[in-house]
Amino acid sequence: MGEAIGPKLGILVGGGPAPGINGVIAAATIEARNRGVPVVGILDGFRWLAQGRVEHAQPLEIADVSRIHFRGGSILRTSRTNPTRDPGAKRRVLDGLRSLGIGRLVSIGGDDTAFTASQLAHEAGGSIRIVHVPKTIDNDLPLPGGVQTFGFETARHVGVSIVETIMEDARATSRWYLLVAMGRKAGHLALGIGKAASATLTLIPEEFPGTAVPLSRVADIIEGSIVKRLATGQENGVAVIAEGVAECLDPADLTGIETAERDDHGHVRLSELPLGEVLKSELRARLSARGLLLKIVAKDIGYELRCADPIPFDAEYTRDLGYGAARYVLEGGSDAMITRQAGRIAPLPFSEMLDPSTGRPRLRLVDTSAESYEVARKYMIRLSGEDVADPGRLKQLAESGRIEADELRARYADHSA
């Protein structure tokens, strides 16, 4: 006979925060307790379990969670501990769950936590049933039908409010802002914020397929926008840039950047690159060399979004997901991610989530061929080949940017609209 499944439901949170976590915890707890199943909230993700420690857990009752869905953050806190890197840590996690009497686990997190959940489910061999609720403000998990990950809509909503205020500051003080938004691999959040706020332009990593994009190419796009705004008498603008653009850059262009963190071989760690400051420095050097002394400010936005109180969309969405996760795992389900599709709660098997070539969760990127992206581009202010093809327009732009017309034409002739 197989090993008996523990009587309790465990809940834990991994990865970075996202608005709506508490809604999932609340809904899963309420459904389990209404079925008479004890619930254990595990603190700090896999951190303590991976060390073989089980004291960082607490029982959850309906009274503990009945109103937490209004609040941002996570009552169970969270961590990025990854027990899959160490077979011993994986065993300690599973042994810890068993010692707590947990036979069913709801994990809440992004792609890393989803991968951990899938590996633990495989290792447990059915002795512990595990279901995952997808969470990330990056919106990059491969949910079917374009369904958002929870937290994304709230993060976008708060991000738009921030950008709206900064756009007014830019206008009032005649400044350019370079806003670097979270989104290491995918540009959904940056694009969602930039498009909804009508930012001057938005740059996402999907715009630069492949690797080793010259820093000058990215700076050209922003400088072109600055020049085009100057031609209309405007000295201000806001560019929203996904942090993942840094990982597209050619490392050879970054060797002289003193503030960048480096690996053991002296190479710049692109994921830690201060992208906004690097672009600000490049643009200032270009413009000041031509006598254009514009004020440019670089600012990161992202941490302000992660623990915001969820908007009604995410408060309602996470109730569905938490209920669906508890129902699925308590009725014998396992090895799946819970999704909501066309109003129905549906499990997505871990096997369908993983990329067979890497064994890791597939990432959902922005489709730059979609009409939604086309609309976003249409309303950005970007210098294009169309602009420099018209002699009169070219002359006006060259004079505004204090740049030779031939140089401007050569630099932007192949830029799409």
N, C-alpha and C positions, 0 to 999 in steps of 0.2 A: 504493500500500500504506500501511496505517496505521503509526503510530510503534511501534517494537518495545517491548514491555513489559519493564522491568528484571527481572533474575533474583531480586532479594531481596525479603523480606517485612519491612516496617517496622511497628513498634508504638509508639504514643505515647498519653499520658494527658492529658486536658483537664479543666478544672473543679476542683471541690473534691474532697478525698480521700473514699474510702468503703472500708470493710472488704471485702477480696476482690480488690482491683486486682492484687496480686501473683499471685494464683491464675490470673487471665486471662492475664497476661504469661507465666507459667510454662507453662500448657497450650498456648498458641499457639506458643510457642517450641519446645517439645518436639515437637509435631506437625509443624511445618515442618522442623525438623532431621532428624526421622525420615524425611521425604520427600526429604532432600538439599537443601533450600532454605536458603540463608544468611539469617540474621535480624539486623536492625539495630534496636536500641533507641534511640529518639529522646528526648533529655532535655528536660524542661520544656515538654511539649506543643508548641504551635505557636510558642512564643516566639521561638526563634532562627531557625527556617525563615522566619518572616514578615519577618525582617530580612535575609534572604538569606544567612544563615550556616549552614554545614553541619557545622562541626567538633564540635558538641555531639551526637554520636551515637556509639554503640559497638556492636560485634558482640556477640550473645548466643549462648551455647552451652548445651547441656543442663546441664552442670556448674554454670553460673552461676545456674540457676533451679530446680534440682531440689527445693529445700526452702523456697523463698521463699513458698509458698502458706500457710504457717503464720503469716506475719508481716503486720501491718497496714502502712499507708502505701503507698508506691510506690517501687520501686527506680529507676524512671525519673523520679521526681518528677512534678510537674504544674504547669500554669499556666492562667490564664483568658484568655490571648491569643486574640483573635477576628480572624482574617485576613479574614473576609467583609466587614468594614466598608470595606476598601480594595482595589480591584481589583488594585493593584500588589502588595499583600501576598499575595493569592491566587496570583498568578503566581509570586511568589518561592517560596511554599511548594511549588508543583508543580514548579518548576524545581529546587529543592533536593532534592526526593525523587528526581527523575530523575538528578541528578548523583551521588546516593548509590547509584544502581543499584536503587532501590526501585520495583517495578512493582505491588506489592500492599501495601495499608496496612490495619492493624487499628487503629482509634481506639477509645479507652475513655473514656466520659464521660457527662454528663447531657444535658439538652435542648439547651444551647448548643453542645456539642461535636457532638451528633448533627446539628444544623443545619449546622454548619461542614462536617462530613463529607459531607452531602448536596450542599452547594454545590460543594465541591471535586470530588466525583465528576462532577457535571454539567459543570464547567469542564474537567475532564480529558478528557471525551468518550471514555472507554474506554481511554485511554493509561495510566492508573493505575487499578487496581481498588481500591475502597474499601469496607470493611465496618465497621460500628460495633457495639460491645458496650455496651448501656445500663447506666449506673451512676449511682445517686444514693440517698442515705439518705432523701430526701424521698419516694421511691416514686411520683413523679408523672408518669412517662413512660407513654404509652398502650400498654402491653403487653396483648395479648389474654388474655381469660379470667381477669382478675384476678391474673395472674402478677406477683410482686414484682420490683422491680429489685434487683440484687445489692447487698449492703451494708445493706439496710433491716433485715433480721432481726437482724444483729449489732448495729446501732445501737439497735434497740429493746431487745434483750437487755441491753446495757450501760446504756441509759437506765433500764430498769426497776430494775436494781441500784442505780443512783444514787438514784432516787426512793424506793425501799424504805428506804434509809438515811436520807434526808431526812425521810420520814414518821415514822420512829422519833425523829429529832431533834426534829421538831415536837411530838410527843407528850411527850417528856421535858422540853422547855423551854417548853411552852405557847406555841408560835409558829404563825403562818401563813406558809407559803412560797408565793410566786408564781414558778413555774418556767417560763421562756420557752424553748420548744423550737424547733429549726430546722424550717423549713417555710414558705417565703415565700408560696407560692400555695395549697398544699394541706396539709391537716392530718393526713395519714396517720401521720406519726411521732409527733406529740403525742398523737393519739388512741390509737395502738398502745401507747405507753408508759403513758398515763393509765389506759387500760382494763385492761391486764395488771397494773399495779401497784395497782389499786383506789384511785387518787388520789381526793381528795374531789370534784373536778370537773375537767373538761377543756373548754377552749374552742378551737374551730377556725374558720378564716375561712368555711368552707362554712355555718356556722350563721348567718352574716350576709350573705345574698345581696344583691348590689348594692353600693353604696358609701355613704359619708357616714353611717355608723352613729355616733350620739352616744357620746362617751366615757362619759357617764352610764349608758347602756344596758349596756355591758360591766361597769362598776363595780357596777351594780345586781345583776347575776348573782352576782358574787363576794361582795358584801355580803350578799345573801340567803342564800348558803351559810354565811357566818360567823354570821348570826343564827340560822339553823336549827341549827347546831352548838352555839351558846350555849344554846339552849333545851333541849339534852340534857346540859348541863353540861360541854361540851367547848370549850376555848379554842384549839384547834389545828386545822390542816388544811393540805392541799397542793392548790393549783390548778395544773394543767399547761396552759399557754397557747401555742398555735402563734404564731410570730412574725408570720405573715401576717395575724393579727388587726389589727395596726397599720395595714395597708394598707386596711382596711375603715373606719377611723375618719374622722370628719368633720374636715378640717383646721381648720375654724373653731374647734373646741374646743381646739386645740393652740397657739394664737398666744402664750400666755403661758409656754410651756415654754422656759426659758432654755438648757437643756442640749441641745436638739434641733438637729441640723445643718439648715441651710437652703440653698435653691438661690439662684440669682442674683436671683430676684424676692422673696426673703425668706420663701418658703413652706417649711414644715417638710418635710424629706425623710422620708416615712413609713417607707421601708425602713431608715433609720438611727435611727429613734425608739427611745429606751430604754424599751420598752413596760412592762417590769416595774416600773421606777422610777416611771413616770407613773401606773400603776395603784396602786402603793403609796402615793404622795403623795395621790391622790384618796381612797383608802379611809381613810387615817389622818386626813385632814381631816374626813371624814364622822363617823367613829367618835369621835374626840376631842371633837368639838363636842357629843356626847351623853354625854361622860364615860366612854367605853369606850377604855381605853388598851392596846389589844392590840399585841403585838409582831408586826410584819410584815417579812419579808425577801424581797427580789427577787433572783433568780439566773437567769442564762442557762445552758442546757445544750445542747451541740451539738458544740463543738470536741473535747470529751472522747470523743465517739462516733466521729468520722470515721476515725481511724487505729487503732482497736482491732483486736487480732488477731481474724480472722474466726472465728465459731463454726462447727461442722462443716457446718451447712446451707450457709453461704456458701462454705466451702472446697470443698465438693462441687459446688455450683451453678456456681461460676466455672470449675471444670475443664471442665464441659460447654460453657460459653459460649466459653471460650478455644479449646478443640478445635474447636467448631463454626465459629467465626470463621475459624480457619486453614484448615480443610477447605473451607469455602465459597469463600473468596477464591482459594485455590490451585487449585481445580477450575473456575475461570472465573467465579465469582459476583462481583457488585458491587452498589453502590447499595442496600444493605439493612442493616437492624439484625438482629442475631442474637438469637433468643428460644428459650426452652424451653417447650414446650406439651405437657402430658400425657406427659411423659417423652421427647418427641422434640425434636430441635434443628431449628428452623424459621426461615428468613429472613423478615423483614417488610420489604417494599420501602419505601424512603424516601418514596415517593409516598403510601403509605397512612398514614404517620406524621404527615404535615404537614396542618395546617388550611388548606384551600383559600382561606379568606377572608383569612388573614394570611401564609401561606407559612411559618409557624413550626411547630415540633412542637406537636401538641395536648397539653394537660395533662390528666392523670387526677386528678380531684378526689374527695374522700370523698362517697359517695352517702348523703346524710342521710335518704333514704327507705328504705334497706336495713335489714333486721332486725338486722344486726350493729351498726349505729349505734343502733338502738332499744335494744338490750341495754346498750350503753355508757351511754346516758342514764338507763336505769332504775336503774343502780347508782350514779349520781352523787347527791350531796346538794345539791339545788337547791330554792330556794323557788319554789312554784308557785301558780297560781290556786286549786288544790285546797286548799292549806294555809290561805290567807287567807279562803276561803269558809266555813270552820268557825269559829263565834264563839269557842268555847273554845280552839281551836288558835291563832286569831289573837291572843287576849289573852295567851297564853303567849309567843308569838313577840314581840309588841310589848314586853312587860315585859323579856324577855331582851335585846332589841336597844335598849331605852330609846328607843323611837320610838312616836309616836302610832299607834294602831290604824288610824285612817282613812287616814293617809299610807301605812302599810304595805299596806293593802288596795288603795289607788289605784295604788301602784307595781307590785304583783305580780299584780293580778287577771287580767291578760291573758297571764301567763307560762304556757306549757305545762308539763306535768309533767316 
